Amino acid sequence: MRRLRGGGGILRVRERVGWGIGVFVLLFVVGSARVGSGAPSARPILVGGTLGLTGPFSGPSAVYKAVYEYWVSRVNREGGLLGRPVRLVLYDDEGKPAVAQALYQRLLKEDNVDLVLAPYTTLVGGSIIPIVESAGKVLWNGGFVGIELFKKSRWMVGAYAYQEPDYPRGIFELVDSLPPQQRPRRIGVVTEQNPFTLVVKNGYQGYGGVLGFARQRNIPVVLNEEFAPTVTDVRGLIQRAKAANVDLFFALALPNPAALLARTAHELGFKPAIYCQCGSPVTMLPYWRDLGPAAEGIMGTTIAWHTDRYKEVNTLHALLQRMGYPELPSYATVALTILQVMEQAVKATGTLDQAKLRAYVVGRKFATANGLIQYDKDGIPSYNQVILQFLRGRNEVVWPPNRATAKPIIPMP
């Protein structure tokens, strides 16, 4: 086993061929060795989880890790939780459900962690829910959305302030605010074939989604097509949207297809009145700026922005800027939000009893990096969303008006 000193704490690297997964496992232990001089010396509280620190989700996972380490450092500097220091036990799941399942077994049965954090993405997170629930642990979930998963669970507490059916909700609220003569009249939606984006389009049990919100407003959907996640040519989709005179266009895509759609629309001169990249919150990520003119005018959604006066948002924004993020990605605010909720629940109840912690959260309000949120019985935070529009090389908040940094440009420039 090698032991290396890393920027965020002690990094131990060991090759493990057990667990039947034959992978390298990265274990990050942060906190107890960095506790301030005035911090307690009792047995640490272990906070454990996994992230895809290598593999396809390594970029977002690096942000989660940095936010987790910031929180551990801050909490320990302030005296820990329940008079005890906090230590983070974090493994690399490589973005693979099978690896994550093995590692959560280890966290719960060998490490005996006290508090459990969810992994990143619905694909990985959904696979470990039964393992965590069977151990009678709350899953503090800042890693993924999934309204059906929340509805079925009694042990999850989430941090995303809107689930899939509400992803396009802000755009429709913005449309409602426009003078009647300026409102779009023909909707086009192109959807990546992914369980997540399909719910964004179709809604859940009759609620929301692009199709549901359009139906409520009697706006016809004149284009409704799906594409494979591996798509490399979307010219046909864009040409059909253009031919159908779509003036409200929804691209329900994950990062790579989202960029391909934006570039192709620019190349083909497709400029609807409103273009929303509503499939995932990517327009604030650094790669979006690399699209240049193809990114201009496109709208997206997120929860919190650096101009919001939310709990620790300024500190979080500064942390992300040091990591090369000029703007605040959604996964940074949800990563901090779930830790803030967990911290407040532990302090208020004075216990690590899992049932008491879960019961405490339901129905209560918490001040967080995602604003003042209140939980429902399923552990889902109350709705909170802003609409961004990429203008002159950066994002501006254009909805709702009380949080706006600029007026929306409609039709898109």
VORO-21062 format. One record per residue (C-alpha): residue number from 1; residue in three letters; x, y, z; chain. Coordinates in steps of 0.001 Angstrom, whole numbers. Example, Ala and Ser with C-alpha at 12.3 -4.5 7.8 and 13.67 -1.06 7.14 Angstrom:
<recs>
REC   n res       x       y       z chain
REC   1 Ala   12300   -4500    7800     A
REC   2 Ser   13670   -1060    7140     A
</recs>
This chain:
<recs>
REC   n res       x       y       z chain
REC   1 Met       0       0       0     A
REC   2 Arg    1308    3451    -870     A
REC   3 Arg     528    6514    1184     A
REC   4 Leu     697    9874    -519     A
REC   5 Arg      43   13320     790     A
REC   6 Gly   -2613   14944   -1352     A
REC   7 Gly   -3893   18510   -1396     A
REC   8 Gly   -7114   17542     341     A
REC   9 Gly   -5759   15168    2962     A
REC  10 Ile   -4140   11748    3102     A
REC  11 Leu   -4440    9687     -65     A
REC  12 Arg   -3950    5971     237     A
REC  13 Val   -3747    3894   -2916     A
REC  14 Arg   -3940     157   -2858     A
REC  15 Glu   -4684   -2390   -5455     A
REC  16 Arg   -7588   -4540   -4504     A
REC  17 Val   -8472   -7603   -6457     A
REC  18 Gly  -11079   -8726   -3967     A
REC  19 Trp  -14737   -7872   -4166     A
REC  20 Gly  -14769   -9550   -7547     A
REC  21 Ile  -14233   -6247   -9276     A
REC  22 Gly  -10471   -6234   -9828     A
REC  23 Val  -10010   -2489   -9828     A
REC  24 Phe   -7866     114   -8214     A
REC  25 Val   -9651    1724   -5343     A
REC  26 Leu   -8846    5202   -4144     A
REC  27 Leu   -9574    5873    -518     A
REC  28 Phe   -9601    9409     704     A
REC  29 Val   -9573    9989    4421     A
REC  30 Val   -9972   13643    5220     A
REC  31 Gly  -10558   15394    8451     A
REC  32 Ser   -9156   13822   11562     A
REC  33 Ala   -5574   14646   10650     A
REC  34 Arg   -6547   18195    9786     A
REC  35 Val   -8761   19046   12708     A
REC  36 Gly   -7963   22439   14190     A
REC  37 Ser   -6101   22728   17442     A
REC  38 Gly   -9271   23418   19402     A
REC  39 Ala  -11240   20498   17915     A
REC  40 Pro  -12397   17552   20003     A
REC  41 Ser  -10306   14388   20210     A
REC  42 Ala  -13161   11851   20591     A
REC  43 Arg  -13730    9024   18111     A
REC  44 Pro  -14443   10572   14723     A
REC  45 Ile  -17843   10517   13082     A
REC  46 Leu  -17342    8748    9756     A
REC  47 Val  -19087   10193    6716     A
REC  48 Gly  -18772    7799    3795     A
REC  49 Gly  -19666    7515     126     A
REC  50 Thr  -18347    7004   -3386     A
REC  51 Leu  -17779    9172   -6429     A
REC  52 Gly  -16683    8463   -9975     A
REC  53 Leu  -13237    9952   -9415     A
REC  54 Thr  -11975    8137  -12473     A
REC  55 Gly  -14023    7325  -15564     A
REC  56 Pro  -16705    9310  -17374     A
REC  57 Phe  -17865   11319  -14344     A
REC  58 Ser  -14453   12324  -13039     A
REC  59 Gly  -14992   16044  -13742     A
REC  60 Pro  -18162   16520  -11653     A
REC  61 Ser  -16861   14060   -9070     A
REC  62 Ala  -13763   16185   -8531     A
REC  63 Val  -16045   19085   -7669     A
REC  64 Tyr  -18034   16968   -5215     A
REC  65 Lys  -14820   15833   -3551     A
REC  66 Ala  -13550   19401   -3212     A
REC  67 Val  -16855   20538   -1687     A
REC  68 Tyr  -16909   17590     727     A
REC  69 Glu  -13372   18360    1846     A
REC  70 Tyr  -14200   22033    2306     A
REC  71 Trp  -17173   21106    4498     A
REC  72 Val  -15184   18631    6628     A
REC  73 Ser  -12482   21234    7153     A
REC  74 Arg  -15004   23910    8111     A
REC  75 Val  -16959   21653   10472     A
REC  76 Asn  -13841   20424   12244     A
REC  77 Arg  -12519   23950   12546     A
REC  78 Glu  -15776   24827   14298     A
REC  79 Gly  -15504   21933   16760     A
REC  80 Gly  -16911   18963   14846     A
REC  81 Leu  -20332   17329   15224     A
REC  82 Leu  -21704   16261   18608     A
REC  83 Gly  -18347   17142   20118     A
REC  84 Arg  -16527   14725   17806     A
REC  85 Pro  -14310   15342   14769     A
REC  86 Val  -15622   14393   11344     A
REC  87 Arg  -13728   12152    8944     A
REC  88 Leu  -14577   11570    5290     A
REC  89 Val  -14246    8081    3839     A
REC  90 Leu  -14530    8353      75     A
REC  91 Tyr  -13990    5641   -2541     A
REC  92 Asp  -13718    5733   -6329     A
REC  93 Asp  -16627    3881   -7958     A
REC  94 Glu  -15326    4640  -11505     A
REC  95 Gly  -18862    5627  -12467     A
REC  96 Lys  -19844    1948  -12506     A
REC  97 Pro  -22897     652  -10609     A
REC  98 Ala  -21338   -2741   -9853     A
REC  99 Val  -18234   -1160   -8375     A
REC 100 Ala  -20322    1230   -6313     A
REC 101 Gln  -22429   -1618   -4929     A
REC 102 Ala  -19330   -3444   -3707     A
REC 103 Leu  -17912    -302   -2154     A
REC 104 Tyr  -21118     565    -289     A
REC 105 Gln  -21080   -2924    1193     A
REC 106 Arg  -17583   -2150    2418     A
REC 107 Leu  -18555    1260    3785     A
REC 108 Leu  -21429    -225    5762     A
REC 109 Lys  -19996   -3576    6873     A
REC 110 Glu  -16266   -2911    7276     A
REC 111 Asp  -15845     818    7736     A
REC 112 Asn  -19090    1126    9719     A
REC 113 Val  -19648    4673    8586     A
REC 114 Asp  -22065    6738   10647     A
REC 115 Leu  -23511    8872    7842     A
REC 116 Val  -23855    7848    4175     A
REC 117 Leu  -23504   10122    1154     A
REC 118 Ala  -24926    9203   -2248     A
REC 119 Pro  -22751    8730   -5359     A
REC 120 Tyr  -22999   10925   -8447     A
REC 121 Thr  -25537   10242  -11215     A
REC 122 Thr  -28837    8417  -11155     A
REC 123 Leu  -27293    5458  -12964     A
REC 124 Val  -24895    4739  -10104     A
REC 125 Gly  -27037    6030   -7249     A
REC 126 Gly  -30075    3961   -8068     A
REC 127 Ser  -28020     799   -7799     A
REC 128 Ile  -26935    1340   -4198     A
REC 129 Ile  -30229    2465   -2652     A
REC 130 Pro  -31309   -1076   -1614     A
REC 131 Ile  -27919   -1684      25     A
REC 132 Val  -28088    1477    2107     A
REC 133 Glu  -31725     965    3006     A
REC 134 Ser  -31166   -2618    4099     A
REC 135 Ala  -28595   -1292    6562     A
REC 136 Gly  -31181    1092    8002     A
REC 137 Lys  -29178    4159    6979     A
REC 138 Val  -30338    7503    5652     A
REC 139 Leu  -28947    8164    2165     A
REC 140 Trp  -27981   11845    2125     A
REC 141 Asn  -28385   12391   -1577     A
REC 142 Gly  -26704   15338   -3232     A
REC 143 Gly  -25663   13162   -6146     A
REC 144 Phe  -28703   12525   -8301     A
REC 145 Val  -32352   13120   -9072     A
REC 146 Gly  -34987   10465   -9677     A
REC 147 Ile  -38534   11208   -8622     A
REC 148 Glu  -39615    7580   -8837     A
REC 149 Leu  -36688    6504   -6641     A
REC 150 Phe  -37585    9091   -4020     A
REC 151 Lys  -41249    8075   -4047     A
REC 152 Lys  -40305    4460   -3360     A
REC 153 Ser  -37764    5186    -627     A
REC 154 Arg  -38260    6120    2998     A
REC 155 Trp  -34567    6628    3687     A
REC 156 Met  -33475    9245    1178     A
REC 157 Val  -32987   12947    1733     A
REC 158 Gly  -32291   14921   -1455     A
REC 159 Ala  -30641   18216   -2366     A
REC 160 Tyr  -31777   18913   -5929     A
REC 161 Ala  -34547   21479   -5698     A
REC 162 Tyr  -36300   20208   -8804     A
REC 163 Gln  -36782   16686  -10096     A
REC 164 Glu  -37094   15579  -13726     A
REC 165 Pro  -40734   16631  -14347     A
REC 166 Asp  -39891   20193  -13230     A
REC 167 Tyr  -36795   20654  -15387     A
REC 168 Pro  -38718   22665  -18037     A
REC 169 Arg  -41076   24342  -15532     A
REC 170 Gly  -39178   27631  -15310     A
REC 171 Ile  -39210   28087  -19088     A
REC 172 Phe  -42987   27747  -19163     A
REC 173 Glu  -43311   30191  -16258     A
REC 174 Leu  -41148   32620  -18216     A
REC 175 Val  -43371   32144  -21273     A
REC 176 Asp  -46453   32819  -19134     A
REC 177 Ser  -44994   36211  -18186     A
REC 178 Leu  -44597   37357  -21796     A
REC 179 Pro  -47177   39515  -23562     A
REC 180 Pro  -49562   37255  -25534     A
REC 181 Gln  -48188   38388  -28893     A
REC 182 Gln  -44650   37385  -27880     A
REC 183 Arg  -45454   33915  -26569     A
REC 184 Pro  -44168   30968  -28605     A
REC 185 Arg  -46835   29032  -30483     A
REC 186 Arg  -45068   25916  -31759     A
REC 187 Ile  -42992   23633  -29574     A
REC 188 Gly  -40298   21259  -30732     A
REC 189 Val  -38611   18783  -28416     A
REC 190 Val  -35729   16438  -29165     A
REC 191 Thr  -34896   13942  -26412     A
REC 192 Glu  -31903   11780  -25689     A
REC 193 Gln  -32958    8178  -25090     A
REC 194 Asn  -32116    8096  -21411     A
REC 195 Pro  -34542    7274  -18563     A
REC 196 Phe  -33791   10643  -16994     A
REC 197 Thr  -34410   12856  -20042     A
REC 198 Leu  -37461   10845  -21064     A
REC 199 Val  -39116   11794  -17759     A
REC 200 Val  -38120   15425  -18385     A
REC 201 Lys  -40130   15165  -21606     A
REC 202 Asn  -43049   13001  -20509     A
REC 203 Gly  -43468   14014  -16866     A
REC 204 Tyr  -44312   11687  -14000     A
REC 205 Gln  -47743   10221  -13293     A
REC 206 Gly  -49485   12954  -15253     A
REC 207 Tyr  -47482   15815  -13801     A
REC 208 Gly  -45097   18145  -15599     A
REC 209 Gly  -42574   17410  -18287     A
REC 210 Val  -42407   19341  -21533     A
REC 211 Leu  -45470   17580  -22893     A
REC 212 Gly  -47495   18083  -19717     A
REC 213 Phe  -46698   21776  -19318     A
REC 214 Ala  -47363   22328  -23046     A
REC 215 Arg  -50717   20557  -22767     A
REC 216 Gln  -51730   22737  -19803     A
REC 217 Arg  -51168   25824  -21943     A
REC 218 Asn  -52618   24459  -25182     A
REC 219 Ile  -49343   25015  -27019     A
REC 220 Pro  -49029   22421  -29814     A
REC 221 Val  -45951   20181  -29922     A
REC 222 Val  -45179   20057  -33630     A
REC 223 Leu  -41923   18112  -33329     A
REC 224 Asn  -41277   15297  -30862     A
REC 225 Glu  -38295   13099  -31671     A
REC 226 Glu  -35764   11020  -29776     A
REC 227 Phe  -32126   10240  -30504     A
REC 228 Ala  -29542    7754  -29268     A
REC 229 Pro  -26942    8861  -26667     A
REC 230 Thr  -24231    7949  -29187     A
REC 231 Val  -25616   10211  -31901     A
REC 232 Thr  -22983   11944  -34034     A
REC 233 Asp  -25157   13745  -36575     A
REC 234 Val  -28269   15729  -35590     A
REC 235 Arg  -28694   17753  -38757     A
REC 236 Gly  -31913   15930  -39601     A
REC 237 Leu  -33422   16818  -36220     A
REC 238 Ile  -32510   20469  -36542     A
REC 239 Gln  -33673   20689  -40156     A
REC 240 Arg  -37066   19227  -39213     A
REC 241 Ala  -37402   21650  -36305     A
REC 242 Lys  -36593   24512  -38639     A
REC 243 Ala  -39054   23276  -41276     A
REC 244 Ala  -41807   22999  -38646     A
REC 245 Asn  -41291   26656  -37652     A
REC 246 Val  -40615   25717  -34055     A
REC 247 Asp  -40308   28821  -31915     A
REC 248 Leu  -39884   27128  -28515     A
REC 249 Phe  -37217   24448  -28752     A
REC 250 Phe  -36282   22000  -26004     A
REC 251 Ala  -33025   20093  -26266     A
REC 252 Leu  -33304   17372  -23625     A
REC 253 Ala  -29763   16160  -23822     A
REC 254 Leu  -26803   15291  -21630     A
REC 255 Pro  -23493   17170  -22075     A
REC 256 Asn  -22052   15813  -25330     A
REC 257 Pro  -25265   15696  -27405     A
REC 258 Ala  -26212   19086  -25923     A
REC 259 Ala  -23094   20624  -27440     A
REC 260 Leu  -23653   18825  -30755     A
REC 261 Leu  -27218   20134  -30986     A
REC 262 Ala  -26133   23701  -30203     A
REC 263 Arg  -23319   23641  -32788     A
REC 264 Thr  -25560   22138  -35452     A
REC 265 Ala  -28364   24619  -34822     A
REC 266 His  -25861   27455  -35231     A
REC 267 Glu  -24418   25972  -38419     A
REC 268 Leu  -27879   25555  -39945     A
REC 269 Gly  -29122   28961  -38847     A
REC 270 Phe  -31850   27597  -36601     A
REC 271 Lys  -32863   30353  -34188     A
REC 272 Pro  -36183   29779  -32457     A
REC 273 Ala  -37522   32493  -30184     A
REC 274 Ile  -36483   30378  -27171     A
REC 275 Tyr  -33950   27545  -27193     A
REC 276 Cys  -33597   25718  -23889     A
REC 277 Gln  -30932   23153  -23118     A
REC 278 Cys  -33246   21722  -20478     A
REC 279 Gly  -32078   18105  -20332     A
REC 280 Ser  -29294   18706  -17848     A
REC 281 Pro  -27781   21832  -16302     A
REC 282 Val  -24688   22199  -18476     A
REC 283 Thr  -24702   25761  -19797     A
REC 284 Met  -22688   26984  -16786     A
REC 285 Leu  -19939   24398  -17274     A
REC 286 Pro  -16596   25567  -18717     A
REC 287 Tyr  -17008   23553  -21921     A
REC 288 Trp  -20107   25512  -22874     A
REC 289 Arg  -17993   28655  -23395     A
REC 290 Asp  -15898   26751  -25906     A
REC 291 Leu  -18928   26630  -28210     A
REC 292 Gly  -18435   30321  -28945     A
REC 293 Pro  -21255   31893  -31001     A
REC 294 Ala  -23149   28583  -31015     A
REC 295 Ala  -23803   28997  -27279     A
REC 296 Glu  -25173   32525  -27516     A
REC 297 Gly  -28781   33039  -26486     A
REC 298 Ile  -29391   29470  -25338     A
REC 299 Met  -31190   29113  -22028     A
REC 300 Gly  -30655   26579  -19290     A
REC 301 Thr  -31675   25945  -15707     A
REC 302 Thr  -30006   25768  -12338     A
REC 303 Ile  -30871   26165   -8665     A
REC 304 Ala  -28535   28724   -7127     A
REC 305 Trp  -26295   31415   -8562     A
REC 306 His  -23371   33296   -7100     A
REC 307 Thr  -25485   36444   -6887     A
REC 308 Asp  -27939   34743   -4512     A
REC 309 Arg  -27573   35466    -834     A
REC 310 Tyr  -27736   31812      90     A
REC 311 Lys  -25831   30113    2879     A
REC 312 Glu  -22083   29794    2041     A
REC 313 Val  -22669   30438   -1681     A
REC 314 Asn  -19953   33088   -1859     A
REC 315 Thr  -17419   30756    -265     A
REC 316 Leu  -18462   27981   -2622     A
REC 317 His  -18157   30241   -5664     A
REC 318 Ala  -14642   31254   -4654     A
REC 319 Leu  -13688   27592   -4196     A
REC 320 Leu  -14975   26699   -7668     A
REC 321 Gln  -13210   29634   -9291     A
REC 322 Arg   -9922   28351   -7884     A
REC 323 Met  -10731   25040   -9596     A
REC 324 Gly  -11207   26757  -12961     A
REC 325 Tyr  -14969   27084  -12946     A
REC 326 Pro  -15847   30687  -13839     A
REC 327 Glu  -19490   29995  -12961     A
REC 328 Leu  -21227   27922  -10324     A
REC 329 Pro  -22270   24432  -11496     A
REC 330 Ser  -25426   22896  -10054     A
REC 331 Tyr  -23621   19892   -8659     A
REC 332 Ala  -21485   22143   -6470     A
REC 333 Thr  -24478   23681   -4728     A
REC 334 Val  -26253   20363   -4238     A
REC 335 Ala  -23053   18821   -2842     A
REC 336 Leu  -22852   21527    -205     A
REC 337 Thr  -26612   21632     385     A
REC 338 Ile  -26868   17985    1398     A
REC 339 Leu  -24002   18387    3856     A
REC 340 Gln  -25577   21506    5326     A
REC 341 Val  -28898   19703    5827     A
REC 342 Met  -27206   16679    7355     A
REC 343 Glu  -25160   18893    9672     A
REC 344 Gln  -28187   20853   10827     A
REC 345 Ala  -30191   17672   11419     A
REC 346 Val  -27428   16046   13506     A
REC 347 Lys  -26911   19158   15584     A
REC 348 Ala  -30636   19693   16166     A
REC 349 Thr  -31383   16107   17160     A
REC 350 Gly  -28124   15521   19009     A
REC 351 Thr  -27976   11991   17667     A
REC 352 Leu  -26802    9736   14858     A
REC 353 Asp  -29953    7624   15146     A
REC 354 Gln  -30950    7217   11515     A
REC 355 Ala  -34715    7046   11983     A
REC 356 Lys  -34695   10170   14143     A
REC 357 Leu  -32582   12040   11602     A
REC 358 Arg  -34882   11119    8706     A
REC 359 Ala  -37975   12009   10724     A
REC 360 Tyr  -36472   15349   11714     A
REC 361 Val  -35912   16384    8099     A
REC 362 Val  -39467   15742    6863     A
REC 363 Gly  -41526   18909    6796     A
REC 364 Arg  -38724   21139    8084     A
REC 365 Lys  -37003   24112    6491     A
REC 366 Phe  -33246   24388    6121     A
REC 367 Ala  -31047   27319    5148     A
REC 368 Thr  -28714   25993    2450     A
REC 369 Ala  -26597   26869    -568     A
REC 370 Asn  -29734   26153   -2591     A
REC 371 Gly  -31776   28642    -578     A
REC 372 Leu  -34364   28060    2127     A
REC 373 Ile  -35733   24631    1269     A
REC 374 Gln  -38503   22606    2898     A
REC 375 Tyr  -38776   18831    2681     A
REC 376 Asp  -41813   16784    1781     A
REC 377 Lys  -42554   13282    3085     A
REC 378 Asp  -40442   11727     322     A
REC 379 Gly  -37324   13654    1281     A
REC 380 Ile  -37580   15942   -1758     A
REC 381 Pro  -36757   19642   -1280     A
REC 382 Ser  -39239   22310   -2298     A
REC 383 Tyr  -38990   23649   -5839     A
REC 384 Asn  -36412   26329   -6558     A
REC 385 Gln  -35124   27127  -10041     A
REC 386 Val  -33653   29946  -12071     A
REC 387 Ile  -33443   30299  -15833     A
REC 388 Leu  -30071   31251  -17276     A
REC 389 Gln  -29413   32700  -20711     A
REC 390 Phe  -25937   32626  -22222     A
REC 391 Leu  -25276   36186  -23377     A
REC 392 Arg  -22031   37789  -24504     A
REC 393 Gly  -19964   34845  -23391     A
REC 394 Arg  -21414   34246  -19952     A
REC 395 Asn  -24628   33289  -18211     A
REC 396 Glu  -27148   35759  -16878     A
REC 397 Val  -30088   34924  -14638     A
REC 398 Val  -33189   35969  -16602     A
REC 399 Trp  -35938   34363  -14498     A
REC 400 Pro  -37512   34850  -11975     A
REC 401 Pro  -37431   38658  -11987     A
REC 402 Asn  -36526   38998   -8307     A
REC 403 Arg  -33269   37086   -8898     A
REC 404 Ala  -32542   38285  -12434     A
REC 405 Thr  -29209   39803  -13409     A
REC 406 Ala  -30441   40690  -16925     A
REC 407 Lys  -33612   40718  -18974     A
REC 408 Pro  -34222   37731  -21261     A
REC 409 Ile  -33442   38273  -24929     A
REC 410 Ile  -36426   36878  -26861     A
REC 411 Pro  -36173   35996  -29687     A
REC 412 Met  -32717   34625  -29062     A
REC 413 Pro  -29926   36761  -30587     A
</recs>
